[in-house]
Amino acid sequence: MARFHALEVTDIRKTIRDAVVVTLRPANDAAPEFDFVQGQYLTFRRQFDGCELRRSYSICAGRDEGLLQVGIKRVDGGTFSTWANSDLRVGDRIDAMPPQGRFHTRLDAEAQRHYLGFAGGSGITPVLSILKTTLAFEPRSRFTLAYANRSVNSIMFRQEIEDLKNRYMDRLSVVHILETDTQEVDLFTGRITQDKCTELFARWIPVKTVDRLFVCGPEPMMRGIVAAAKTAGLEDDQIKYELFASDQPGRAHHRAAAPTHASTAPVTAAITLDGATRTVTFDRNTTLLEAALANDLDAPFACQAGVCSTCRCRVIEGEVEMAANHALEDDEVAKGYVLSCQSVPLTDRLVVDYDQ
Ligand SMILES: Cc1cc2nc3c(=O)[nH]c(=O)nc-3n(C[C@H](O)[C@H](O)[C@H](O)COP(=O)(O)OP(=O)(O)OC[C@H]3O[C@@H](n4cnc5c(N)ncnc54)[C@H](O)[C@@H]3O)c2cc1C
């Protein structure tokens, strides 16, 4: 089970006016816990005015770089991101859970694939990690990056991307799409919509040669890209996406086998966490996560909005329903995995496992 460890800040630099790149070093011999797969994220926790906040940030370093690094863009009025951009200092320590997330595919040094990454704004962080790791690990593969931003000044990692283009001249191509700045090619100006993406596929990005698509950015942009990619012939299992925030209800609701009934009886759940099983009782409007925390079980969680997968657990017996799910893939849901922050019980008895 993921637990918090102290990380020491060893470097902070601005990548654009309102985003910092933070380099971290695990303290107290926790380094092996922070070995990561490209595209994964760290969940930090910190007290603000006596309240604990947990926020996730994707690792932007490549696996081969020997660095643990995240990029944090300041969100207007955002508590954690504003603090990280203005008050976080070299030498500070911050608690983080080991890397999590499934925004990646298995690499193969012999493979000769074409990867396509679409990123919007701070959504570049996991895509950059995937891009760097893939080009280093698969010498015969190539990568196309389409990166959407408001203007030139808001392009995170601009210089690093240029350096990568020079380093991988034959294998990396980059298209910057800027909302407000006019560019030589009209198609590269404006927001990425499904139509613009379809046109990009027709004129610039040979989508038929794409083996894997990674998408991370604002939700409407992601929806447009995925729709255009599917229309162009990409299958679900070729597309991976990571969402940072959502105001939409999620895609897959989990309904296990049993029919629902209108019982108002309290629910009993046997919850396994860190190898120990406890039985707790709670009412039907309570989520699995709330029930676990209310009973002093140290269940993992972060966004509490169905966006990250930190609170994932498996329902072994009984039935729950998720209000939102933006993180679990269909095959995980089919195996009984749920986001516990979004899951309310539909049956009187549940058996739940956080360790699987
Ligand atoms: C798996 C995962 C990976 C992530 N990786 C990164 C990353 O690499 N870099 C990064 O900068 N962020 C990343 N995020 C987003 C990050 O976790 C926070 O949500 C974000 O920094 C805002 O937190 P806050 O405490 O500053 O704002 P809050 O105080 O939580 O929110 C303030 C206001 O901003 C809105 N808001 C919250 N999040 C966003 C957002 N992302 N965009 C626009 N408005 C928002 C809220 O609705 C609210 O109105 C990631 C999120 C997830 C789930």
The ligand as an SDF file (V2000), in Angstrom:
LIG
                    3D

 53 58  0  0  0  0  0  0  0  0999 V2000
   -3.1770   12.4950  -11.8710 C   0  0  0  0  0  0  0  0  0  0  0  0
   -2.9860   14.0060  -11.8240 C   0  0  0  0  0  0  0  0  0  0  0  0
   -1.7890   14.5620  -12.2570 C   0  0  0  0  0  0  0  0  0  0  0  0
   -1.6120   15.9430  -12.2360 C   0  0  0  0  0  0  0  0  0  0  0  0
   -0.4310   16.4670  -12.6840 N   0  0  0  0  0  0  0  0  0  0  0  0
   -0.2530   17.8080  -12.6960 C   0  0  0  0  0  0  0  0  0  0  0  0
    0.9830   18.3590  -13.1910 C   0  0  0  0  0  0  0  0  0  0  0  0
    1.9030   17.6480  -13.5890 O   0  0  0  0  0  0  0  0  0  0  0  0
    1.1140   19.7160  -13.1690 N   0  0  0  0  0  0  0  0  0  0  0  0
    0.1220   20.5540  -12.7190 C   0  0  0  0  0  0  0  0  0  0  0  0
    0.3130   21.7750  -12.7160 O   0  0  0  0  0  0  0  0  0  0  0  0
   -1.0680   20.0440  -12.2640 N   0  0  0  0  0  0  0  0  0  0  0  0
   -1.2570   18.7040  -12.2200 C   0  0  0  0  0  0  0  0  0  0  0  0
   -2.4350   18.1830  -11.7320 N   0  0  0  0  0  0  0  0  0  0  0  0
   -3.4410   19.0950  -11.1600 C   0  0  0  0  0  0  0  0  0  0  0  0
   -3.1150   19.3270   -9.6680 C   0  0  0  0  0  0  0  0  0  0  0  0
   -3.2220   18.1150   -8.9470 O   0  0  0  0  0  0  0  0  0  0  0  0
   -4.0570   20.3270   -8.9820 C   0  0  0  0  0  0  0  0  0  0  0  0
   -5.3860   19.9640   -9.2630 O   0  0  0  0  0  0  0  0  0  0  0  0
   -3.8290   21.7490   -9.4280 C   0  0  0  0  0  0  0  0  0  0  0  0
   -2.4780   22.1400   -9.2190 O   0  0  0  0  0  0  0  0  0  0  0  0
   -4.7490   22.7130   -8.6240 C   0  0  0  0  0  0  0  0  0  0  0  0
   -4.5320   22.5220   -7.2470 O   0  0  0  0  0  0  0  0  0  0  0  0
   -4.6070   23.7660   -6.2480 P   0  0  0  0  0  0  0  0  0  0  0  0
   -4.5780   23.2520   -4.8570 O   0  0  0  0  0  0  0  0  0  0  0  0
   -3.5900   24.7830   -6.6190 O   0  0  0  0  0  0  0  0  0  0  0  0
   -6.0210   24.3980   -6.6100 O   0  0  0  0  0  0  0  0  0  0  0  0
   -7.3900   24.2380   -5.7780 P   0  0  0  0  0  0  0  0  0  0  0  0
   -7.2790   25.0810   -4.5740 O   0  0  0  0  0  0  0  0  0  0  0  0
   -7.7160   22.7940   -5.6480 O   0  0  0  0  0  0  0  0  0  0  0  0
   -8.4260   24.8240   -6.8570 O   0  0  0  0  0  0  0  0  0  0  0  0
   -8.6420   26.2000   -7.0690 C   0  0  0  0  0  0  0  0  0  0  0  0
   -9.5670   26.4120   -8.2580 C   0  0  0  0  0  0  0  0  0  0  0  0
   -8.9830   25.9580   -9.4900 O   0  0  0  0  0  0  0  0  0  0  0  0
   -9.8020   24.9730  -10.1420 C   0  0  0  0  0  0  0  0  0  0  0  0
   -8.8570   23.9600  -10.6360 N   0  0  0  0  0  0  0  0  0  0  0  0
   -8.3530   22.9200   -9.9450 C   0  0  0  0  0  0  0  0  0  0  0  0
   -7.4850   22.2290  -10.7000 N   0  0  0  0  0  0  0  0  0  0  0  0
   -7.4130   22.8410  -11.8940 C   0  0  0  0  0  0  0  0  0  0  0  0
   -6.6670   22.6220  -13.0690 C   0  0  0  0  0  0  0  0  0  0  0  0
   -5.7940   21.5960  -13.2060 N   0  0  0  0  0  0  0  0  0  0  0  0
   -6.8610   23.4890  -14.1050 N   0  0  0  0  0  0  0  0  0  0  0  0
   -7.7290   24.5140  -13.9870 C   0  0  0  0  0  0  0  0  0  0  0  0
   -8.4520   24.7740  -12.8960 N   0  0  0  0  0  0  0  0  0  0  0  0
   -8.3080   23.9570  -11.8580 C   0  0  0  0  0  0  0  0  0  0  0  0
  -10.7310   24.4610   -9.1180 C   0  0  0  0  0  0  0  0  0  0  0  0
  -11.9580   24.0660   -9.6980 O   0  0  0  0  0  0  0  0  0  0  0  0
  -10.8770   25.6740   -8.1860 C   0  0  0  0  0  0  0  0  0  0  0  0
  -11.8680   26.5260   -8.6620 O   0  0  0  0  0  0  0  0  0  0  0  0
   -2.6410   16.7980  -11.7540 C   0  0  0  0  0  0  0  0  0  0  0  0
   -3.8440   16.2220  -11.3190 C   0  0  0  0  0  0  0  0  0  0  0  0
   -4.0180   14.8600  -11.3480 C   0  0  0  0  0  0  0  0  0  0  0  0
   -5.3290   14.2820  -10.8650 C   0  0  0  0  0  0  0  0  0  0  0  0
  1  2  1  0
  2  3  1  0
  2 52  2  0
  3  4  2  0
  4  5  1  0
  4 50  1  0
  5  6  2  0
  6  7  1  0
  6 13  1  0
  7  8  2  0
  7  9  1  0
  9 10  1  0
 10 11  2  0
 10 12  1  0
 12 13  2  0
 13 14  1  0
 14 15  1  0
 14 50  1  0
 15 16  1  0
 16 17  1  0
 16 18  1  0
 18 19  1  0
 18 20  1  0
 20 21  1  0
 20 22  1  0
 22 23  1  0
 23 24  1  0
 24 25  2  0
 24 26  1  0
 24 27  1  0
 27 28  1  0
 28 29  2  0
 28 30  1  0
 28 31  1  0
 31 32  1  0
 32 33  1  0
 33 34  1  0
 33 48  1  0
 34 35  1  0
 35 36  1  0
 35 46  1  0
 36 37  1  0
 36 45  1  0
 37 38  2  0
 38 39  1  0
 39 40  1  0
 39 45  2  0
 40 41  1  0
 40 42  2  0
 42 43  1  0
 43 44  2  0
 44 45  1  0
 46 47  1  0
 46 48  1  0
 48 49  1  0
 50 51  2  0
 51 52  1  0
 52 53  1  0
M  END
$$$$
